Amino acid sequence: MEKENEINVLDELNKGVCMRQDAIRFILDKVKDKNLKKVLNEQYKKYQNITKKIAKIYPDYSENKPHETSTMNKAMTWYGIEMKTLMDDSTSKITDLLLQGTNMGIIEGRKLLNHKNIDSTIHKLVQEYADMQEESVEKLKKFL
């Protein structure tokens, strides 16, 4: 039996995680600061971990696979990064872009946490994501 609310939360969470992974992949080759690269690689691994956790529990709620970002969204993310770093690919500018995306992730995560009728396993996973986003902001601020 499918649980609609849980599926929706897991799908939205997975799309957010995929979008953050795409952004890191698209921007990583522009990063010159070794410490920022290290932070981004650590974040990427954390996103991968959340993706694995989603994939592990998703079958408990649906026979389908979790929704990911569309090809169009991936292309728009790539294009946006390319355009915004065309004239300025400094560490500060790249960090600014990353912080904007991370702040959107915090908002998404907090909205998902407001779903009162979700299983505690999913709630913990969303909490982990939101906390990770907030931790990322603190780490990224140092590179502005």
Steps between C-alpha positions, in 0.01 A plus 500: 500500500642834397525781749454815294636750751819301564558451128459872434744594775758244385464614138547865590793418723663291229452773239662754735794271568544427128493872420771571760714218361458635146600849611813372671597293195442794266694750709784286633727547197476879545615487864862607545516498879612157625320539832172586329541197272549285807183640662301441180626144463400430862156648437462292185572182697239598759244550223590160358441350844154657521421374147593148610280528808207617286552212255508254789171608659306606187385143418319495835263763359489448125594257225630790291836672523553837673454803277817678390562835338400512136743540214360851448570596862852360474558702184362814662723450804806454281410800284437720803837411649675562169337840452550616858868406500584615148632840607590410857608153605666611822473289813272763651262498201487121488435490875222756458330278242540193718355682799196605298433138408568379851257753643235370260579153633446617856163645407402179318613288792313706757183493289526121478544480876162670536331188360357379829373164378821334386676201647773571753763339273426749225477787746851415630635487145351840414638637827845366407475675162389832651770486766760418237391803296532728801843358580602558138407868525735541796784327314443697179486842668876479555559514125304819424 
